Amino acid sequence: FLVASTSPWVVYFHNGYARRSLVDYSNDNLDDRFVHLTNASVQKKHADYKSAEGEDSLWSLSRLEEYLIANPHVVSEGVKPVEAG
């Protein structure tokens, strides 16, 4: 994806995927690899990786877009769908 602007947010992307961390983001412990690194070689060592939560760590970008639109509090200015063009 390409972040073209942060004020207002303008993000362009093509079909692909987004990998999510199995641990909610926090600045409390900068050494916690599960919080800050989303690659599979790190996440597969997490206790929940083989559970349903672990299987849910890889999202299509359309699913990510749907999530961000449904949860506008995640991004301070909200998210609006963009027509392909």
DSSP file (Angstrom, degrees, kcal/mol; ACC not computed):
  #  RESIDUE AA STRUCTURE BP1 BP2  ACC     N-H-->O    O-->H-N    N-H-->O    O-->H-N    TCO  KAPPA ALPHA  PHI   PSI    X-CA   Y-CA   Z-CA
    1    1 A F              0   0    0      0, 0.0     2,-0.5     0, 0.0    12,-0.2   0.000 360.0 360.0 360.0 163.5    0.0    0.0    0.0
    2    2 A L  E     -A   12   0A   0     10,-3.4    10,-2.9     3,-0.0     2,-0.9  -0.988 360.0-150.0-127.5 122.1    1.0    3.6   -0.4
    3    3 A V  E     +A   11   0A   0     -2,-0.5     8,-0.2     8,-0.2     3,-0.1  -0.827  20.6 174.4 -89.8 107.5    0.3    6.3    2.2
    4    4 A A  E     +     0   0A   0      6,-2.5     2,-0.3    -2,-0.9    -1,-0.2   0.760  65.0   0.7 -86.1 -26.8   -0.1    9.4    0.1
    5    5 A S  E   > -A   10   0A   0      5,-1.4     5,-2.4    -3,-0.1    -1,-0.3  -0.985  43.1-162.4-159.2 149.2   -1.1   11.7    2.9
    6    6 A T  E   5S+A    9   0A   0     -2,-0.3     3,-0.5     3,-0.2    -1,-0.1   0.421  80.9  73.3-111.7  -3.1   -1.8   11.6    6.7
    7    7 A S  T   5S+     0   0    0      1,-1.0    -1,-0.2     3,-0.1     2,-0.1  -0.663 122.8   8.0-148.5  89.6   -3.8   14.8    6.8
    8    8 A P  T   5S-     0   0    0      0, 0.0    -1,-1.0     0, 0.0     2,-0.3   0.618 112.0-114.3 -77.4 164.3   -6.3   13.9    5.6
    9    9 A W  E   5 +A    6   0A   0     -3,-0.5     2,-0.4    69,-0.2    -3,-0.2  -0.472  38.7 174.9 -65.9 126.4   -5.4   10.2    5.4
   10   10 A V  E   < +A    5   0A   0     -5,-2.4    -6,-2.5    -2,-0.3    -5,-1.4  -0.952   3.4 173.9-133.8 114.5   -5.1    9.0    1.8
   11   11 A V  E     -A    3   0A   0     -2,-0.4     2,-0.4    -8,-0.2    -8,-0.2  -0.985  11.3-164.8-126.5 127.0   -4.0    5.4    1.4
   12   12 A Y  E     +A    2   0A   0    -10,-2.9   -10,-3.4    -2,-0.4     2,-0.3  -0.884  18.3 159.7-108.8 140.9   -3.8    3.5   -1.9
   13   13 A F        -     0   0    0     -2,-0.4     2,-0.3   -12,-0.2     3,-0.1  -0.990  27.1-143.0-153.4 160.2   -3.5   -0.2   -2.2
   14   14 A H        -     0   0    0     -2,-0.3    47,-0.1     1,-0.1    -2,-0.0  -0.782  54.2 -61.5-117.3 168.0   -4.1   -3.1   -4.5
   15   15 A N  S    S+     0   0    0     -2,-0.3     2,-0.2     1,-0.1    -1,-0.1  -0.186  86.8 104.2 -52.5 134.6   -5.3   -6.6   -3.7
   16   16 A G        -     0   0    0     -3,-0.1    45,-1.0     2,-0.0     2,-0.3  -0.771  63.8 -80.1-175.3-141.6   -2.9   -8.3   -1.3
   17   17 A Y  E     -B   60   0B   0     43,-0.2     2,-0.4    -2,-0.2    43,-0.2  -0.976  16.7-142.7-147.8 161.9   -3.0   -9.1    2.4
   18   18 A A  E     -B   59   0B   0     41,-3.3    41,-3.1    -2,-0.3     2,-0.5  -0.996  16.9-146.1-125.1 129.6   -2.4   -7.6    5.8
   19   19 A R  E     -B   58   0B   0     -2,-0.4     2,-0.3    39,-0.2    39,-0.2  -0.850  16.2-154.7 -98.9 128.4   -0.8   -9.6    8.5
   20   20 A R        -     0   0    0     37,-3.7     2,-0.2    -2,-0.5    37,-0.0  -0.720  15.8-117.5-101.4 150.5   -2.0   -8.8   12.0
   21   21 A S        -     0   0    0     -2,-0.3    14,-0.1     2,-0.1    17,-0.1  -0.541  14.7-135.1 -78.1 151.1   -0.2   -9.3   15.3
   22   22 A L  S    S+     0   0    0     12,-0.3     2,-0.4    -2,-0.2    13,-0.1   0.505  90.5  63.5 -83.3  -4.1   -1.8  -11.8   17.8
   23   23 A V  S    S-     0   0    0     11,-0.7    -2,-0.1    12,-0.0     3,-0.1  -0.969  94.5-107.9-123.0 135.1   -1.1   -9.2   20.6
   24   24 A D        -     0   0    0     -2,-0.4    -2,-0.1     1,-0.1     2,-0.0  -0.301  46.0 -97.9 -59.4 142.7   -2.7   -5.8   20.8
   25   25 A Y        +     0   0    0     -4,-0.1     2,-0.3     2,-0.0    -1,-0.1  -0.330  53.9 159.0 -64.7 141.4   -0.3   -2.9   20.1
   26   26 A S        -     0   0    0      3,-0.1     3,-0.3    -3,-0.1     9,-0.0  -0.955  42.1-147.5-160.1 144.9    1.2   -1.2   23.1
   27   27 A N  S    S+     0   0    0     -2,-0.3     3,-0.4     1,-0.2    -2,-0.0   0.396  81.1  95.1 -90.1   0.8    4.3    1.0   23.7
   28   28 A D  S    S+     0   0    0      1,-0.3     2,-0.4     2,-0.1    -1,-0.2   0.862  94.5  25.3 -63.3 -37.3    4.6   -0.5   27.2
   29   29 A N    >   -     0   0    0     -3,-0.3     3,-1.5     1,-0.1    -1,-0.3  -0.829  61.9-179.9-133.1  95.5    7.1   -3.2   26.3
   30   30 A L  T 3  S+     0   0    0     -2,-0.4    -1,-0.1    -3,-0.4    -2,-0.1   0.627  82.2  62.7 -70.5 -12.7    9.1   -2.4   23.2
   31   31 A D  T 3  S+     0   0    0      4,-0.0     2,-1.1     3,-0.0    -1,-0.3   0.517  72.9 107.2 -88.5  -5.9   11.0   -5.7   23.6
   32   32 A D    X>  -     0   0    0     -3,-1.5     4,-1.4     1,-0.2     3,-1.1  -0.622  51.1-169.6 -77.2 101.2    7.8   -7.8   23.0
   33   33 A R  H 3> S+     0   0    0     -2,-1.1     4,-2.5     1,-0.3    -1,-0.2   0.814  81.1  63.3 -62.4 -31.5    8.3   -9.1   19.5
   34   34 A F  H 34 S+     0   0    0      1,-0.2   -11,-0.7     2,-0.2   -12,-0.3   0.779 106.3  45.2 -66.5 -25.6    4.7  -10.4   19.3
   35   35 A V  H <4 S+     0   0    0     -3,-1.1    -1,-0.2    -6,-0.2    -2,-0.2   0.871 123.5  30.8 -81.0 -40.0    3.4   -6.8   19.5
   36   36 A H  H  < S+     0   0    0     -4,-1.4     2,-0.5     1,-0.1    -2,-0.2   0.610 111.3  59.7-103.7 -14.6    5.8   -5.2   17.1
   37   37 A L     <  +     0   0    0     -4,-2.5    -1,-0.1    -5,-0.2     0, 0.0  -0.970  49.2 179.6-120.6 125.7    6.6   -7.8   14.5
   38   38 A T        +     0   0    0     -2,-0.5    -1,-0.1   -17,-0.1    -4,-0.1   0.409  39.3 123.0-104.1   1.9    3.9   -9.4   12.4
   39   39 A N  S >> S-     0   0    0      1,-0.1     4,-2.4   -20,-0.1     3,-1.1  -0.313  70.3-118.0 -69.1 153.2    5.9  -11.8   10.2
   40   40 A A  H 3> S+     0   0    0      1,-0.3     4,-2.5     2,-0.2     5,-0.2   0.816 109.1  62.7 -61.6 -35.1    5.0  -15.4   10.3
   41   41 A S  H 34 S+     0   0    0      1,-0.2    -1,-0.3     2,-0.2     4,-0.1   0.803 114.0  35.4 -65.0 -26.7    8.3  -16.6   11.7
   42   42 A V  H X4 S+     0   0    0     -3,-1.1     3,-1.6     2,-0.1     4,-0.2   0.903 118.2  48.9 -86.5 -50.7    7.8  -14.6   14.9
   43   43 A Q  H >< S+     0   0    0     -4,-2.4     3,-1.9     1,-0.3     6,-0.2   0.803  99.2  66.8 -63.4 -31.3    4.0  -14.9   15.2
   44   44 A K  T 3< S+     0   0    0     -4,-2.5    -1,-0.3     1,-0.3    -3,-0.1   0.665  94.6  60.2 -67.5 -13.0    4.0  -18.8   14.8
   45   45 A K  T <  S+     0   0    0     -3,-1.6    -1,-0.3    -5,-0.2    -2,-0.2   0.531  82.2 105.4 -87.6  -7.4    5.9  -19.0   18.1
   46   46 A H  S X  S-     0   0    0     -3,-1.9     3,-1.8    -4,-0.2     4,-0.3  -0.486  80.9-122.9 -73.4 143.9    3.0  -17.3   20.0
   47   47 A A  T 3  S+     0   0    0      1,-0.3     3,-0.4    -2,-0.2    -1,-0.1   0.788 110.7  48.8 -58.7 -30.3    0.9  -19.7   22.1
   48   48 A D  T >  S+     0   0    0      1,-0.2     3,-1.4     2,-0.1     6,-1.2   0.402  80.4 101.2 -91.0   3.1   -2.3  -18.7   20.2
   49   49 A Y  T <  S+     0   0    0     -3,-1.8    -1,-0.2     1,-0.3     8,-0.2   0.875  84.2  44.0 -59.7 -40.3   -0.9  -19.1   16.7
   50   50 A K  T 3  S+     0   0    0     -3,-0.4    -1,-0.3    -4,-0.3    -2,-0.1   0.480 101.5  87.3 -85.2  -1.4   -2.5  -22.6   16.1
   51   51 A S  S <> S-     0   0    0     -3,-1.4     4,-2.0     1,-0.1     5,-0.2  -0.251 102.4 -90.6 -84.7 179.6   -5.8  -21.5   17.5
   52   52 A A  H  > S+     0   0    0      1,-0.2     4,-1.2     2,-0.2     5,-0.1   0.859 128.1  58.1 -58.7 -35.9   -8.6  -19.8   15.6
   53   53 A E  H  4 S+     0   0    0      1,-0.2     3,-0.4     2,-0.2    -1,-0.2   0.913 105.9  48.5 -62.3 -42.2   -7.1  -16.4   16.5
   54   54 A G  H >4 S+     0   0    0     -6,-1.2     3,-1.5     1,-0.2    -1,-0.2   0.884 108.4  52.9 -64.9 -39.0   -3.8  -17.4   14.9
   55   55 A E  H >< S+     0   0    0     -4,-2.0     3,-0.5     1,-0.3    -1,-0.2   0.745 105.4  57.4 -66.5 -22.0   -5.6  -18.5   11.7
   56   56 A D  T 3< S+     0   0    0     -4,-1.2    -1,-0.3    -3,-0.4    -2,-0.2   0.234  78.9  94.0 -91.5  12.5   -7.3  -15.1   11.7
   57   57 A S  T <  S+     0   0    0     -3,-1.5   -37,-3.7    -8,-0.2     2,-0.6   0.547  73.3  68.4 -85.5  -5.7   -4.0  -13.2   11.6
   58   58 A L  E <   +B   19   0B   0     -3,-0.5     2,-0.3   -39,-0.2   -39,-0.2  -0.949  66.9 179.5-117.2 113.4   -3.9  -12.9    7.8
   59   59 A W  E     -B   18   0B   0    -41,-3.1   -41,-3.3    -2,-0.6     2,-0.1  -0.853  29.6-119.7-114.1 145.7   -6.5  -10.7    6.3
   60   60 A S  E  >  -B   17   0B   0     -2,-0.3     4,-2.0   -43,-0.2   -43,-0.2  -0.444  33.9-114.6 -69.1 157.7   -7.3   -9.7    2.7
   61   61 A L  H  > S+     0   0    0    -45,-1.0     4,-2.4     1,-0.2     5,-0.1   0.820 118.0  57.3 -67.8 -28.3   -7.0   -5.9    2.2
   62   62 A S  H  > S+     0   0    0    -46,-0.2     4,-2.3     2,-0.2    -1,-0.2   0.888 106.6  49.0 -67.8 -36.3  -10.7   -5.8    1.4
   63   63 A R  H  > S+     0   0    0      2,-0.2     4,-2.4     1,-0.2    -2,-0.2   0.898 110.7  50.7 -67.0 -39.3  -11.4   -7.3    4.9
   64   64 A L  H  X S+     0   0    0     -4,-2.0     4,-2.6     2,-0.2    -2,-0.2   0.920 110.0  50.0 -61.7 -43.9   -9.0   -4.8    6.4
   65   65 A E  H  X S+     0   0    0     -4,-2.4     4,-2.4     1,-0.2     5,-0.2   0.924 110.3  49.8 -60.8 -45.0  -10.8   -2.0    4.7
   66   66 A E  H  X S+     0   0    0     -4,-2.3     4,-2.2     1,-0.2    -1,-0.2   0.908 111.6  49.4 -60.0 -42.3  -14.2   -3.3    5.9
   67   67 A Y  H  X S+     0   0    0     -4,-2.4     4,-1.4     2,-0.2    -2,-0.2   0.926 111.4  48.0 -62.5 -45.8  -12.8   -3.5    9.5
   68   68 A L  H  < S+     0   0    0     -4,-2.6    11,-0.3     1,-0.2     7,-0.2   0.872 112.5  48.6 -66.2 -36.7  -11.5    0.1    9.4
   69   69 A I  H  < S+     0   0    0     -4,-2.4    -1,-0.2     1,-0.2    -2,-0.2   0.900 114.0  46.4 -68.0 -39.9  -14.8    1.4    8.0
   70   70 A A  H  < S+     0   0    0     -4,-2.2    -2,-0.2     1,-0.3    -1,-0.2   0.698 119.7  41.4 -74.5 -19.5  -16.7   -0.4   10.7
   71   71 A N    ><  +     0   0    0     -4,-1.4     3,-2.1    -5,-0.2     4,-0.4  -0.579  65.5 165.7-127.4  67.9  -14.3    0.8   13.4
   72   72 A P  G >   +     0   0    0      0, 0.0     3,-0.9     0, 0.0     6,-0.6   0.701  68.4  73.3 -62.7 -18.9  -13.6    4.4   12.6
   73   73 A H  G 3  S+     0   0    0      1,-0.2     3,-0.1    -3,-0.1    -5,-0.1   0.703  82.5  71.6 -67.1 -17.3  -12.1    5.0   16.1
   74   74 A V  G <  S+     0   0    0     -3,-2.1     2,-0.5    -6,-0.2    -1,-0.2   0.868 104.7  38.9 -66.6 -36.1   -9.0    3.0   15.0
   75   75 A V  S X  S-     0   0    0     -3,-0.9     3,-2.1    -4,-0.4    -1,-0.2  -0.971  87.9-132.7-116.4 129.3   -8.0    5.8   12.7
   76   76 A S  T 3  S+     0   0    0     -2,-0.5    -1,-0.1     1,-0.3     3,-0.1   0.791 104.6  38.1 -55.9 -33.9   -8.5    9.3   14.1
   77   77 A E  T 3  S-     0   0    0      1,-0.3    -1,-0.3    -3,-0.0    -4,-0.1   0.354 111.0-121.8-100.2   6.5  -10.1   10.7   11.0
   78   78 A G    <   -     0   0    0     -3,-2.1     2,-0.4    -6,-0.6    -1,-0.3  -0.072  25.1 -91.3  77.8 175.3  -12.1    7.6   10.0
   79   79 A V        -     0   0    0    -11,-0.3    -1,-0.0   -10,-0.2    -4,-0.0  -0.991  29.9-167.3-132.2 135.5  -11.9    5.6    6.8
   80   80 A K        -     0   0    0     -2,-0.4   -11,-0.0     0, 0.0   -12,-0.0  -0.975  29.2-112.2-121.6 137.3  -13.9    6.1    3.6
   81   81 A P        -     0   0    0      0, 0.0     2,-0.4     0, 0.0   -15,-0.0  -0.338  28.6-145.5 -64.9 149.3  -14.0    3.5    0.8
   82   82 A V        -     0   0    0     -2,-0.0     2,-0.2     0, 0.0     3,-0.1  -0.967  13.9-122.0-119.3 132.2  -12.4    4.6   -2.5
   83   83 A E        -     0   0    0     -2,-0.4     2,-0.1     1,-0.1     0, 0.0  -0.476  32.9-109.4 -70.0 139.3  -13.7    3.6   -5.8
   84   84 A A              0   0    0     -2,-0.2    -1,-0.1     1,-0.1     0, 0.0  -0.439 360.0 360.0 -65.5 142.6  -11.2    1.8   -8.0
   85   85 A G              0   0    0     -2,-0.1    -1,-0.1    -3,-0.1    -2,-0.0   0.439 360.0 360.0-149.1 360.0  -10.2    3.9  -10.9
